[in-house]
Amino acid sequence: MTEQAERELARLVDNWQRERRTASEQVRQERKQWTLAQRVERGLSLRDLIVDDTDASVGGRVLLWVKQSNGRPFEDLRIAPGEPVRLWSKDPEGDAVESAVVTRVSGARLGLSVSAEYGEFLDNGVFALDREAPEISFERGARALGSLRDAKAQSSAGRLRELCFGEAAPEPWPVRALPEPQLFDRGLNASQRAAVSFALEAPQLALIHGPPGTGKTRTLIELIRQALARGERILVSAASHAAVDNLAERLIACGVSVLRLGHPARVSAAVLESTLDARLDQSDARKRARRLMSEASELRRRLQRRKARGSLDFQEARAMREEAKQAMREAYGQLDLARELIFTQAKVVCATAVGADPALLQSFKFDRVVLDEATQAVDPWALAALLQAERAVLAGDPCQLPPTVLDTTAAQSGLARTLFERLAERHGPQLVRLLDVQYRMHSALMQFPSDSLYEGKLVCAPEASAHTLEQLGVRADPLRPGPLVFLDTAGKGFAEERSEDDPSTKNPGQAERVAVEVRRVLARGLPATEIGVITPYDAQVRVLRELLRDACEAGLEISSVDGFQGREKEAIVVDLVRSNDEGQLGFLRDQRRMNVALTRAKRFLMVVGDSATLASDGYYRAFMDAAERAGSSLSAWADEGTEEL
């Protein structure tokens, strides 16, 4: 390993440890801050749980079906399927503690995946459940870093290490010109076709930079189909379940058979039948495994009853425990054989980067990894996916939302900076292909994002360049005639607020004006389902939802910037919230966050903000100047927004 690679990897390992400790500390503080009763009231804990039934799960684990001793349904639980939890009988920090993962919630029953050697206290009586830090996710990231660190220099992992963290250059390309494959999708534009050819022939890594609306997903689908036609076995991954499901759905629509890994409760309905669980449920092995697990459960119950009566000696107890364990081992064996058959037949496996569980995939090799949302995946999770194959394609946009990092020191030390960004900066055109034609935004809406963050390289597709709301049958608004409006609230006295019990910022006065503008768009005849309201602060989201409750019931979406990543609407209203004498903008200064907000609208975009506050930042000054030059700036002081259309 080169000195540079060793140094950068050591820093990454340290940052990952910091992030892990911060996540764990947040959960510990949560336990200290509130009593168990308070945590239960907030939906963060459960108590008085008992085991109702057991079943075998893949990977030698047990599925426990638990219920509350009072038989009530799990109505207010804020722990979602796929999240880790801690099970305990007396003390959440004591010895009688078991780690588990919530698999599903079904009425009055809760599914928990636990180790086959789970503690006896779960069979002996009632126990409690607490939300836990995602240790499994952190552990998988740590293992990926360890594998990369220990890899031999000439192995594929060793070469990946030096390319990502050392001084190695990308492997040389063939001297011959890149062949253009026979496309399945004949409608791809020149940059999309070039990206597909480039990625197919890349000897190790290829990066596809897909700005908003440029057809990144469409390009990846063509790439995957081309790789399949070559006989490749592919791992399709992404940072989020939503992105994985989007790719899986598109592949299924093209007639491609996929195997989706992940908890069924976190998978979209369109791909449920493609999940590993669904495939296993259809097998005879599942029936045999359930019968064996029932036998094991009955043996454990008999053992507990006889122990309670004192009618069981040591030798007999040991024999009963061994008999139960043997039945469980046979159940796991049945499922493992079925799982192996399913994997053997699968050519495309879809999973989140952290969900590509090595325990499930260890005996299966992939020819290529396709990692979408690579600019939202922290390095350890991205590497967990990339290490599954010798060739990889990373797709994303470093000018949109970055990965979420809890630890401030780790973020500042580089954990918030992704492999995609690092590789693009070091190797540029050698690894990166830009998709440069966007199909979403009116040309007037595209221009500022293109100039400010994409070096003016974006081109508007003819079919999008001049599309308007009026083309949808919406009435014209003579006071807001163009596709872009900056509504300046300076001088209106809309002051931001923040309470002691809620650190998020809100601006009630500006929210009321935003509500007026949204109702104005609705009055033009655009359905509520085609309108989105974006604001960076959760407190403002809550204020706006209350003001526009009737419109929300009709389908209006009001959400944070993060909630609209990857989404689009015909009309978008952006509420920037901040208004103060000091020009403080907080995380609003993150241009990537603003870029997401500005690029969700197809035909109409209104940005509402206080120019006096926003002017403290060069990015916002440039945006306001561009709006002024285009004649798209409107003062809220002169226009109350209530005039009749």
N, C-alpha and C positions, 0 to 999 in steps of 0.2 A: 504494500500500500504506500502511495506517495505521501510525503509530509502534509501537503495541502489537503488531500482526502482525509487523512487521519485527523487533522485539526478540525475540519468542517464537520466530520462525523461526530467527533467528541463534543463539539458545541451543540449539535442537533440532539445527541443523547442527553446532554445536560438540560437542554430546553424541554425535552419530552418528559424528563423526570420532574421538572418544575411544574409543567402543565398537569401532570398526573397528581402531584401533591396538592395543587390548588383545587382541582376538581374534588378530591377526597375531602379536603378541608372545608369546602363549601357545604358538603353533605353533613360532616361532623358538626359544623356550626349550626346547621339546621336542626339537628337532633338536640343540641344544647339549648338552643333558643326557645324551643317550644316543648311542652310536655307531650307524652304520647297521646293524650286525649286531644290536645290542640293540633297535633300532626294528623290525627284521624279526621278531625273536623275539617282540615284543609285538604284532605284527600291525598296526603303524602304517606300515610301509614294505615295499616289495618291491624286489628287485634281480635282475639278470641276466634282464631282460625283452627279448623280441624281438617284432616285429610279425608276426603270423600271417596277417592278412587285413584288407581295408578295405571299407567300405561308405559310401554317401552317407547323410547325415542331414539333417533339416530345418534351415532357417535358414543354409544354406551351410556346414554343418559336416561333418566326416568322422568316421565311426565306425571306430575302430581296434580290431581284435581282437588282443590280445596274449597271450602265454603265457610261462611261465618256460622258460629255455633247457634245464632238466633235464626239462621236461614234467610236473612235479608239479602237482597241483590246488591251488587257492587255498583251503586249509582253515582257516587261522587268521587270515585277514584281518579286521581290525576296522574297515575303511572300508566304509561301506554305499553302495549305489547312490544316486546323487543328490548325493554329497559331492564337493567339489573336491579335486584332487590336483595335485602338481607332478611333472613328468617331467624327468629330467636325466641327462646322460651322465658328467660328471666331477665337477661341483660343484653342489650344490643351490642355491647362491647365485650361481652364475656366469652366463655369457652363454648357454650352450647349455641353456636351460630352456624348457619348454612347459607352459602351464596346460591342464588337462583336467578332465572330470567323469566319474566312474564311472557307467556306465549299467546294467551288469548283470554278474553273476558266474555263469558257467556251467561248472562242473567245472574243467577246466584252462585255460579261456579267460576273459579279462577284457575287457569292452567299455568303451572310453574315447571320449568325445566331445571332439574337438579342432578347432581352427581349420583351415580348408581350406589355409592357408599354414603348416602345421606344419613345425617344423625338420627339416632333412635328417638330423640325427643320429639320428632315430628309425628311419630306413631303413638307416642305416649299420652298425648293430651293436647291442650290448646297452645297456640303460639302466636307470635306477632310478626308483622312484616313492615319493613321500612325501605324507602327509596335508597338506592346505593349509587355510588360513583361508578362510571362505566369501566370497571377494572378489566373486563375481557377485551374491550376495544383498545385500552392502553397496553395491555399485555401483547396483543397481536402486533401493535405498532412497535413495541420494544423488541419482539422476536424478529421482525423484519429488519430492524436496525442491526441486531446481532448477527443475522445471516449475512447482511451486506458487509459488516465489519470483518467477519471471519472467512469470507469467500476468497478462494484462491485467485491469484492475479489474472490468470488466463481463462477463468470460467466466465460464463455469461454474466453472473452476478458481479464478479470482479471488474469486468469491463464496464458494466453499468455504474458501479461505484466510482470509477475513475472519470467517466464521462460526466456524471452528475456533481461530483464533489472534488475531483482532482483536476489535472491539467490536460487530460486526454482529449484529443479531437475526435469528432465522429468518424466512424469507420468509412473508408473511401468508397465512393459510389462507382458503379461500373462506368467505364468510359463511354459505352454506347448510350444513345438517346433513350429516354424512358419510353417504354411502349404504352400506348393508350389502350386500355382494355375495351372489350366489347361491352358497352354499358347496358345494365338492366334498366336504368332510369335515363332515358334519352333527353330529358329536359334539363339536365345539369348544365350550368353555365361554365365558361372557360376556367374560372378560378376553382370551382368545385371539381371539375374533371382533373385539373392539374394536381389538386390536393389528393385525390384518390390515387392517381398514378404514382405520385411521390411517396405516399404512405405505404402503398403496396410493395414498392421496391426498396424501401429503406432497410438497410442491413441490420439496424438495431433500433433506433428511435426516430419517430417523426412527430412533429407538433403541428396541429391544425388550429390556427387562430381564427375563431368565428365571432366577429362582432355581432351586435343585436340584429336579428332579422336577416342574416346572411345565409340561412339554410344549413347550419352546422349539423343538425340531426339528420337531415336528408343526405348530406355528404357521408356521414358515418354509416348510414344504412347501406348505401351503395358500396362503401369500402368493405363492410362485413360480408355482403353478398358476393363480392368479387373474391374475397379471401376464402369463403366457403367453396366457391367454384374451383378453387385451386386445391381443394381437399384439406384445408386447414381446420384445426380445432381452436375455437376462439373463446376467450373469457371477455365478456362485455361488462364493464363496470362503470361506476360513477360515484360521486361523493354522497348523493342522496338517493333514497328509495324512489322518489318521484321521477328523477332523471333516468334511473335504471328501468322503471316501468314504462316510461315514454319510449325508450329504445326497444324494449321487449314488445310492446304493443305494435310498434311500427314494423318490426320484424315479422311478427305473427301475421299482420295484415298482408305481408308480401309472401306468405306461405312458408316462412322459415320456422322450423320447430325449435323452441328454446326450452331450457331448463332453468327455472327461476329459483334461486336460493334466497331464503329470508322467511321471517315469520309471516304466515298467511294474513294475519291481522294488519300488517304494515304494507301489504301488497295490494295494488289496485285490482278491482273486480275483474278487469279485462284479462288479467294474466294468472288468476287464481288456479285455473286448471293446469297451468304449466309449472306450478311450484313442486318442489321435491315432496312436500307433505301430501299434496293431492295425488301425485304419481304413486307414492307408497300406499295411500289409502285404497287405491284401486287394485293392489296386489294381494295375492293369497298369503304372502308372508306377513302382512299386517294382521290378518285374522289369526294366524297361528301365534304371532307375537302377543296379541291381546289375550289369547287363551292362556298362554304361559304366564303372563304378568298377573292375570287373575288368580292363578294358582299360587304364585309367589305372594301376592297380597293376602290371600286367605291364610297361608302359612304364617305370615308375620302377625296377623290378627290373632290367630290361635295361640301363637307364642306369647303375645302380650296378655291375653286373657288368662292363660295358665300361670304366667309369672305373677299376675295380680292375685291369683288364688293360692299361690305358693305350692302348686302341685307339679313342679317341673324341676328335675335335677339338672346338673351342669351338662352332662353328656347328652341328654335328650335335647336340651336347648341348643347346644352346638350343632347337633344333627339337623334340627329343624331350620336353623339359620342357614346351614350349608345347602339344604334342599331348596330353600327359597332363593338363595343366590344362584344355584345351578339353573333353576327355572328362568331367572332373569338373564343369565348369560346366554341361554338358548334363545330367548326372545331377541336379545341384541344381535345374536348371530343371524337369525332369520332376517332382521331388518337390514343388517350390513350387507348380506348377500343380495337382497332386493335393491338396495341403494347402489351397490357396485354395478349391477346390471343396468340400472337407469343411467348412471354416469357413462358407462361404456357406450351406450347408444347415443348420448348427447353430443352434438357437434357445436352448439352454442350454449354456454352457461352464462346466466346473467346474475350479478350480485353487486351489492355496494362494495366499495374498496375494502372496508373493514369487515364486511360480511363474507368475503371470499375466504372462508374458514379453512386454514391448512389441515385441520383434523378431518374435514370432509374431502379435501382436494389432494391430499398428500400422495395418493397413488395414481393421480391423473395428470397428464402433461398437456399443456396448451402450446400451440404454435404461435399464437399472437394474443396480446392483451390490447383491448380498446378501452381507454379510460376517458370518459366524458366528465365534464365539470372538473377537470384537472386543476383549475385555478381556484377551486374551493376546497381542495383536499390538502390537509397538512401532510408534510413529507412522509412521516412514518406510515400513514394509511395509504398514500399513493404508492409507496414502495412495496407495501404488502401485496398490492395488486400486480405491480410491474415484475416482481420476482417470480411470478407464476409462468413466465414465458421468456424466450430469448429476444423476441421482437415485440415492440409496443408502439402504440399510437396514443398520444395525449391530445385531447381537444379541450378548448376553453377560451376564455377571454380575460386576460389580466386587468382589463379596464373595467370589469364589473366586480361584484362583491367578492371579497377575499374570504379565506377560511376563518371560522370563529376560533379565537384563542382566548382562554380565560385569564392566563397569567400575563400580566403586563410586561414583566421583565423578559419572559420567553418570547413574547410577540416582538418587542423591540430588538431582541437579540437575533431575530431571523426566523422564528417559527411561523410567523404570519406570511412569510415570503415562500412561495411554492416552487417545486421543481420546475414547473412550466416556465415561470418567470426567470429562474436562474439559468435554465438551459437556453431560453430565447435570448437572454442578454449575452451569454458567453459565445453562442454558436450561430445566432441569427439565421441568415438565409440558408445555412447548411442544414438546418433542422426544421425551419418554420415555413409554412405556407399560409398565406392570408386569404380568407374568403372576402372578396371586396364588393360584391353586389348585394345590396340589401333590398328586401321585398316588403318590409313592414311599413315604414314611415313615409309620409309625404316628404318631398324633397326639402321643404322649409323646416321640417322637424329634424331631418337627418343632418343638416348642414353644420350646426354647432357641435354636436358630438363628434362628427367626422373631423372637423378642423381642430378641436381642442384635444382630442385623445387618440385619433387614428391618422394623424399627419395628413388629413385631407384626402385619404386614399379611398374612402367609401364612394360608391357609385349607386345612384338610385335606379332601380329597375323601372322601365317605362310604365308598367302597369301600376306602380305605386307613386310615381313622381307627382301626380296631381290629383290623387283621389281625395274627396271631400265628404263631409257628412251629408251635404245636399244630394249627393249621388245615391244615398241610401233612402231618399225620400224625406229627409229631415228639413224642417223649415230653416231658412236663412236667418241670421241674426245680424242686422246692419251695424250694430255697435261692437260686435266681435266677429268681423267678417273673415278673417284669415284662419289658417290651421293652428297658428301659434299666438298665445296671449301671455304677456307677463303683467300680472295685476300687482301694482306697487301699493303696499299698505302703509308706507312711510307717512308719519304725521297723523294717523288715525287713532293713535293711542291704544293700539292692540298690544298690550304688554304681555310678555311670557311670564309663566308662573311655575313654581315648583314647591311641593309640600314636603314636610319632614318625613312623612311615612311613604312617600312615593318620589324617588329620585328622578323619574322621567319628567320631561318638560311639556307643558301645555300652554296654549294661548286661546282662551275661550272667545275673546273678541274676534280674532282672525278666523276661528272655527265657524263662528256665525256667518261671517262673510263668505267663507268657502261653501257653506250650506246653501246660501243664496245663489251662488254661481252654479252649483250642481243642479239645483231646482230649475235654473234657467236653461240648462242643457236638456233636462227632462222635458221642460215645456216646449222645446223645439220638436219633440216627438221621437227622440232617441230612447230606446228601451233601457231600463235600469241595468239590465244584464250586460249591456255594452259599455257601461261606464265604470271606471275605477277611480278611487281616491287614494292617493299615496301620501303618507306623512312619515317622517323619520322616527317619531316618538310614540311609544305605546300609549302614553297618557292622552295625547291628542287623538289617537285612534278611538279611544273610549269616548271622548267628548263628541267627536264627529258621528260616531255610531248612534249616540243618544239623540243628537240633533236631527239625524236623517234616518230615524228608526223605520219609518214607513217605506222609504226608498230601499233600505236594506232588505226589508221583508219582500220587496218586489224584485230583488236580485242585485242591487247595487253592492259592489265590493269596496270595503274600506280596510286598508291594511298597511303594514309597515313596508319599507323598501324590500326587506328580505322576503316578505310574503309575495311580492310581485316578480321576483327573479324568475326569468324564463317565461313570463306571462305577457299577454298583450290585450288591449282593449281598443275599441274604436275611438273612445274619448277618455282622456286621463286628466284629472285635476290634482296637482301637486301642492301640498300645504307645507311650507318650509318652517313654520312655527316661530323660529327665533326672532326676537325683537327686543333689543336692549341697547343702552347708551354706550356700552363698552365694546360693541362689535364682536361679542363672543359668539362663536358658532358651534363649539364642541365638535362632536364627530361629524357634523354637517360639512366640515372641511375635507372630508374624504371624498375626493372627486369621483371615485369608483361608485360610491353609494348614490351620488347625484346622477351619475351617468345611467344607472339602472332606472331611476325614476324618470329621466328625460326620454328614455327610449322604449317605453311601454306603449305609447299612443300610436295609432295608425293614421288617424285623420284629424284629430283635434287635441291640442295640449294647452292647458292653462297652468301656469306656475304662479302661485300666490306667495308673496314675500315682502319683507321690509327692506327696501333698497339701502336705507341708511345703515342697517346692520350688516347686510350682505356685502356692502362695498368694502368691508375690511379684508376680503379675500379676492385675489386676482382672478380666480376661476369664475366667481359669480359676477365680478365686474365685467369680464369678457362676455358672459351670457347676457347680462342686461344691456351692454353696448350693442350686441348683435340683435337683440329684440328691438332696441331703439332704431337702429339702421333699417330694420325691416318694417318699421311702422307698426310693431306688434306690442308696444308698451302702453299700458293703460293705468291711469292713476285711480286708486280706490277713493281718493279724496274728491275727485271731480265726478265720479260715476259710482252711484250706490248699488248698481246692479239690479234694481227693481223695476226699471222701465219696461213697459209692455213691448213684446216682440213685434 
